[in-house]
Amino acid sequence: MPGGGTIVLGLDEQDGFRATGVYEPVEAQRRLADQARTAVTPPLQVTLETALTEGATLVVARVSELPARDQPCSVIAVGRAYLRSYDGDYALSAQEQAAFVAERGPPRFDRDAVSDTGLDDLDRAGGSARNQSLYDIAKDIRTPDGRRIIEGIGTGITAAREALHAAGMTPPHFLDAGVRFTAIVPRHALLDPDDLQWLAALPGTSGASDAQRHALVDMRHGVQFTNLTYRERFPMDSTQARAQLSDLVERGVVEARGEKRGRTYRLDPQAAVPLSLNPPVG
């Protein structure tokens, strides 16, 4: 209930709420306190007292309202939260429970300063821990050269799209349906950033297909292809595979060795690739 509520024991509802009293007020208070702590979650704060009315001893329990971040309160035995309306108790619907959760808002306790700590203590909790208040401040701060000091919400998507675009490869496709977000990630989107940078600087690859570019990265790491292994890596028929591999040879970035079924393709060591971007050793 908004503002909490009051429970009074020792009244006869059937007789116009006449005061009949509680036989063991101390035991009644003990049981109420126990129920408030163990029968519901989160536990409730209850102030208990007795009152003398019409010669009868009543037990009065004043229940404090839970903070918004802890609502709703559920009965542990049944796992449900209830709404008191007039003279009845009604189980909250899924939509009503979701509304309570939506009202919680982010925690604010991490705004408090922690005594006896300094900058060296920031990494103690490990990379998975994050202070939300510091994050809110730092996510929009950039260095003098324009770089973010931390990754902001959604900035990884932009970085991934820019890197793939620079490498001439099809970027991931994102579908936002409001209540559901879907990312369709092509296999090449999982390439290492160093490989994407190398590929972007490789001459003679303008207009190459995604499969060709991915094959070049594989060749950079020592892989050699045949028509068969190329088809196994990038599903297509033999005619398409031969055409794509031959095209890479004509572009001057791949060399072919052997004839017919024994023909293999590897990255051309003489290709005009900057020295710093040559295939890694080992």
CORBELMO-V596011 format. One record per residue. N is the residue number from 1. PSI is psi in degrees with one decimal (none if undefined). D_CENTER is the distance of its C-alpha to the mean C-alpha in Angstrom with 1 decimal. Layout:
n=N psi=PSI d_center=D_CENTER
n=N psi=PSI d_center=D_CENTER
This chain:
n=1 psi=141.6 d_center=32.7
n=2 psi=128.7 d_center=32.3
n=3 psi=0.1 d_center=34.1
n=4 psi=-157.1 d_center=34.3
n=5 psi=174.7 d_center=37.4
n=6 psi=134.2 d_center=40.7
n=7 psi=130.3 d_center=42.0
n=8 psi=122.5 d_center=45.8
n=9 psi=136.9 d_center=47.5
n=10 psi=17.2 d_center=51.2
n=11 psi=141.2 d_center=51.8
n=12 psi=101.7 d_center=53.3
n=13 psi=-34.4 d_center=51.5
n=14 psi=-14.4 d_center=54.2
n=15 psi=42.2 d_center=56.9
n=16 psi=29.8 d_center=55.5
n=17 psi=39.4 d_center=53.3
n=18 psi=140.3 d_center=56.4
n=19 psi=114.8 d_center=55.8
n=20 psi=-18.3 d_center=56.5
n=21 psi=167.9 d_center=54.8
n=22 psi=129.7 d_center=52.8
n=23 psi=-41.2 d_center=54.9
n=24 psi=79.7 d_center=52.7
n=25 psi=-35.2 d_center=50.7
n=26 psi=-44.9 d_center=49.4
n=27 psi=-37.1 d_center=48.1
n=28 psi=-41.3 d_center=46.5
n=29 psi=-39.7 d_center=44.7
n=30 psi=-43.6 d_center=43.5
n=31 psi=-39.0 d_center=42.1
n=32 psi=-44.0 d_center=40.4
n=33 psi=-40.3 d_center=38.7
n=34 psi=-43.1 d_center=37.6
n=35 psi=-39.7 d_center=36.2
n=36 psi=-28.0 d_center=34.2
n=37 psi=-30.8 d_center=32.6
n=38 psi=-15.2 d_center=32.3
n=39 psi=-14.9 d_center=32.3
n=40 psi=160.3 d_center=29.3
n=41 psi=131.3 d_center=25.8
n=42 psi=159.8 d_center=25.1
n=43 psi=153.3 d_center=28.7
n=44 psi=150.3 d_center=31.0
n=45 psi=120.8 d_center=33.3
n=46 psi=132.8 d_center=36.8
n=47 psi=123.0 d_center=40.1
n=48 psi=142.7 d_center=43.1
n=49 psi=165.5 d_center=46.8
n=50 psi=155.4 d_center=50.0
n=51 psi=140.8 d_center=52.3
n=52 psi=117.9 d_center=55.9
n=53 psi=124.9 d_center=56.8
n=54 psi=36.8 d_center=60.1
n=55 psi=4.1 d_center=60.9
n=56 psi=144.9 d_center=57.7
n=57 psi=120.9 d_center=54.8
n=58 psi=153.6 d_center=51.4
n=59 psi=125.3 d_center=48.0
n=60 psi=124.4 d_center=45.6
n=61 psi=120.4 d_center=41.8
n=62 psi=117.0 d_center=39.8
n=63 psi=122.8 d_center=36.1
n=64 psi=145.3 d_center=33.8
n=65 psi=138.8 d_center=31.0
n=66 psi=148.0 d_center=27.5
n=67 psi=152.4 d_center=25.3
n=68 psi=-32.3 d_center=23.0
n=69 psi=-16.6 d_center=19.9
n=70 psi=-5.1 d_center=21.5
n=71 psi=151.3 d_center=22.7
n=72 psi=164.0 d_center=23.6
n=73 psi=131.6 d_center=25.8
n=74 psi=149.0 d_center=26.3
n=75 psi=119.8 d_center=29.3
n=76 psi=-39.7 d_center=28.4
n=77 psi=-32.4 d_center=31.1
n=78 psi=-8.2 d_center=29.8
n=79 psi=28.8 d_center=26.1
n=80 psi=153.3 d_center=26.7
n=81 psi=148.5 d_center=27.0
n=82 psi=153.8 d_center=30.2
n=83 psi=128.1 d_center=31.6
n=84 psi=121.2 d_center=35.2
n=85 psi=119.3 d_center=37.3
n=86 psi=-105.8 d_center=41.1
n=87 psi=25.7 d_center=42.3
n=88 psi=161.1 d_center=39.5
n=89 psi=127.5 d_center=36.0
n=90 psi=130.0 d_center=33.6
n=91 psi=136.9 d_center=30.3
n=92 psi=139.7 d_center=27.3
n=93 psi=167.4 d_center=26.0
n=94 psi=-38.3 d_center=22.3
n=95 psi=-39.0 d_center=22.3
n=96 psi=-40.0 d_center=23.9
n=97 psi=-40.9 d_center=21.4
n=98 psi=-35.4 d_center=18.5
n=99 psi=-39.6 d_center=20.6
n=100 psi=-45.2 d_center=20.9
n=101 psi=-39.6 d_center=17.2
n=102 psi=-26.5 d_center=16.8
n=103 psi=-6.5 d_center=19.6
n=104 psi=-43.6 d_center=18.1
n=105 psi=170.1 d_center=16.5
n=106 psi=151.4 d_center=14.7
n=107 psi=146.9 d_center=16.7
n=108 psi=-0.6 d_center=19.5
n=109 psi=-20.1 d_center=21.1
n=110 psi=6.0 d_center=19.6
n=111 psi=-17.1 d_center=22.0
n=112 psi=140.2 d_center=24.9
n=113 psi=144.7 d_center=26.5
n=114 psi=121.2 d_center=26.7
n=115 psi=154.3 d_center=30.4
n=116 psi=38.4 d_center=31.8
n=117 psi=160.5 d_center=28.8
n=118 psi=-168.3 d_center=28.7
n=119 psi=-32.5 d_center=26.7
n=120 psi=-15.4 d_center=27.2
n=121 psi=-4.3 d_center=25.1
n=122 psi=-31.0 d_center=21.9
n=123 psi=5.6 d_center=20.8
n=124 psi=-36.7 d_center=22.0
n=125 psi=-4.5 d_center=18.8
n=126 psi=169.5 d_center=17.4
n=127 psi=-19.1 d_center=14.7
n=128 psi=-15.2 d_center=11.7
n=129 psi=144.9 d_center=13.3
n=130 psi=132.7 d_center=13.0
n=131 psi=115.7 d_center=15.5
n=132 psi=-37.7 d_center=14.1
n=133 psi=-43.1 d_center=17.6
n=134 psi=-37.6 d_center=18.2
n=135 psi=-43.9 d_center=15.1
n=136 psi=-33.7 d_center=16.3
n=137 psi=-46.0 d_center=19.6
n=138 psi=-20.8 d_center=18.8
n=139 psi=-19.9 d_center=16.4
n=140 psi=4.4 d_center=19.5
n=141 psi=136.1 d_center=22.0
n=142 psi=155.0 d_center=23.6
n=143 psi=168.2 d_center=26.3
n=144 psi=-27.6 d_center=29.8
n=145 psi=10.2 d_center=29.2
n=146 psi=-2.5 d_center=26.2
n=147 psi=147.8 d_center=23.3
n=148 psi=146.3 d_center=20.3
n=149 psi=-23.8 d_center=20.3
n=150 psi=164.3 d_center=16.5
n=151 psi=128.3 d_center=13.9
n=152 psi=169.4 d_center=13.2
n=153 psi=123.1 d_center=10.5
n=154 psi=-4.6 d_center=11.2
n=155 psi=-22.0 d_center=14.0
n=156 psi=-33.5 d_center=13.0
n=157 psi=-46.4 d_center=13.9
n=158 psi=-43.4 d_center=17.2
n=159 psi=-41.4 d_center=18.0
n=160 psi=-43.2 d_center=17.6
n=161 psi=-41.0 d_center=19.8
n=162 psi=-41.6 d_center=22.3
n=163 psi=-42.7 d_center=22.7
n=164 psi=-37.4 d_center=23.3
n=165 psi=-41.1 d_center=25.6
n=166 psi=-31.9 d_center=27.6
n=167 psi=0.5 d_center=28.1
n=168 psi=23.0 d_center=29.3
n=169 psi=153.4 d_center=26.7
n=170 psi=125.3 d_center=25.0
n=171 psi=167.8 d_center=21.5
n=172 psi=156.9 d_center=18.5
n=173 psi=130.6 d_center=18.8
n=174 psi=134.7 d_center=16.1
n=175 psi=116.3 d_center=16.7
n=176 psi=109.1 d_center=15.5
n=177 psi=19.2 d_center=17.0
n=178 psi=-64.9 d_center=15.9
n=179 psi=-5.3 d_center=14.3
n=180 psi=136.7 d_center=12.9
n=181 psi=126.1 d_center=11.7
n=182 psi=132.9 d_center=13.2
n=183 psi=120.4 d_center=13.7
n=184 psi=107.1 d_center=17.1
n=185 psi=113.2 d_center=17.3
n=186 psi=155.9 d_center=21.0
n=187 psi=-38.0 d_center=21.9
n=188 psi=-16.7 d_center=23.1
n=189 psi=-11.7 d_center=19.8
n=190 psi=8.1 d_center=19.0
n=191 psi=151.5 d_center=22.1
n=192 psi=141.4 d_center=22.3
n=193 psi=-35.3 d_center=22.5
n=194 psi=-38.2 d_center=26.1
n=195 psi=-39.2 d_center=27.1
n=196 psi=-39.3 d_center=26.0
n=197 psi=-43.1 d_center=28.0
n=198 psi=-43.8 d_center=30.9
n=199 psi=-38.2 d_center=30.8
n=200 psi=-29.3 d_center=30.8
n=201 psi=-5.3 d_center=34.0
n=202 psi=119.7 d_center=35.8
n=203 psi=157.1 d_center=38.9
n=204 psi=16.4 d_center=40.0
n=205 psi=5.7 d_center=36.7
n=206 psi=128.3 d_center=36.7
n=207 psi=-1.0 d_center=36.2
n=208 psi=151.3 d_center=35.2
n=209 psi=166.2 d_center=33.0
n=210 psi=-41.2 d_center=29.4
n=211 psi=-42.4 d_center=31.0
n=212 psi=-43.2 d_center=33.7
n=213 psi=-39.5 d_center=31.3
n=214 psi=-37.5 d_center=29.2
n=215 psi=-38.1 d_center=32.6
n=216 psi=-40.7 d_center=33.6
n=217 psi=-42.8 d_center=30.6
n=218 psi=-43.5 d_center=31.5
n=219 psi=-33.0 d_center=35.1
n=220 psi=-31.2 d_center=34.1
n=221 psi=21.5 d_center=33.0
n=222 psi=0.8 d_center=36.3
n=223 psi=137.6 d_center=35.8
n=224 psi=140.4 d_center=38.9
n=225 psi=148.2 d_center=38.9
n=226 psi=174.5 d_center=41.6
n=227 psi=-40.3 d_center=41.7
n=228 psi=-49.1 d_center=40.5
n=229 psi=-29.3 d_center=37.6
n=230 psi=-40.9 d_center=36.4
n=231 psi=-34.7 d_center=36.5
n=232 psi=-34.8 d_center=34.6
n=233 psi=-39.5 d_center=31.9
n=234 psi=93.7 d_center=31.8
n=235 psi=119.5 d_center=33.1
n=236 psi=173.2 d_center=36.3
n=237 psi=171.8 d_center=40.0
n=238 psi=-33.6 d_center=42.4
n=239 psi=-43.1 d_center=43.9
n=240 psi=-41.9 d_center=40.6
n=241 psi=-44.0 d_center=39.7
n=242 psi=-41.0 d_center=43.2
n=243 psi=-42.9 d_center=42.9
n=244 psi=-41.0 d_center=39.6
n=245 psi=-41.4 d_center=40.8
n=246 psi=-36.8 d_center=44.2
n=247 psi=-40.0 d_center=42.5
n=248 psi=-35.4 d_center=40.7
n=249 psi=-44.8 d_center=44.1
n=250 psi=-29.8 d_center=45.8
n=251 psi=-13.0 d_center=43.2
n=252 psi=15.7 d_center=44.3
n=253 psi=-12.2 d_center=41.0
n=254 psi=143.9 d_center=41.7
n=255 psi=147.4 d_center=45.0
n=256 psi=142.2 d_center=46.4
n=257 psi=142.6 d_center=48.6
n=258 psi=179.8 d_center=50.8
n=259 psi=151.8 d_center=51.9
n=260 psi=-125.5 d_center=50.8
n=261 psi=-23.9 d_center=48.7
n=262 psi=6.5 d_center=48.7
n=263 psi=129.0 d_center=47.4
n=264 psi=156.3 d_center=44.4
n=265 psi=133.3 d_center=42.2
n=266 psi=165.5 d_center=40.8
n=267 psi=131.4 d_center=39.7
n=268 psi=116.1 d_center=42.9
n=269 psi=-23.1 d_center=43.5
n=270 psi=1.6 d_center=45.7
n=271 psi=146.6 d_center=43.0
n=272 psi=76.8 d_center=42.9
n=273 psi=131.7 d_center=39.7
n=274 psi=143.4 d_center=39.4
n=275 psi=-41.1 d_center=40.2
n=276 psi=-13.7 d_center=36.9
n=277 psi=11.1 d_center=35.1
n=278 psi=159.9 d_center=37.3
n=279 psi=136.1 d_center=36.0
n=280 psi=147.2 d_center=34.8
n=281 psi=135.0 d_center=37.3
n=282 psi=none d_center=36.7
